Amino acid sequence: MPDTISQLPDKQPILRVMPMPADVNPQGDVFGGWIMAQVDVAGAIPAMHRARGRVTTVAVNSFLFKQPVSVGDVVSFFAEVIDTGRTSIKVRVEVYAERHPAQPITVKVTEAVLTYVAINQHGEKQQLPGVM
């Protein structure tokens, strides 16, 4: 049974995108790697805000594909910081696809948790602002 919801979460998406034909595999589904790349971009945005600067991805803690994504779906990425350490920022990303414009439905297609680390201009780890 699809993980169907009546509407998107009651918050602003960090990123919205529509996959194109070049983003699909021979079966017509969007490549998982394309979705993973978009999730990484979406997760980095709140991480950069928290770090007040550059971050780099150090771990994909979990990644679950729940439903395929198709060309024409409007894909919305919602990301929030869920934990921080001295230099690290853990972010949860939830991904929803809005399908079938004539009779729209929204499904949760992916969820992931990624860890980023704050870095300086030389690419070295640096402490997050406000951490003692």
Secondary structure, 3 states (H helix, E strand, C coil): CCCEECCCCCCCCCEEECCCHHHECCCCCECHHHHHHHHHHHHHHHHHHHHCCCEEEEEEEEEEECCCCCCCCEEEEEEEEEEECCCEEEEEEEEEEEECCCCCEEEEEEEEEEEEEEECCCCCECCCCCCC
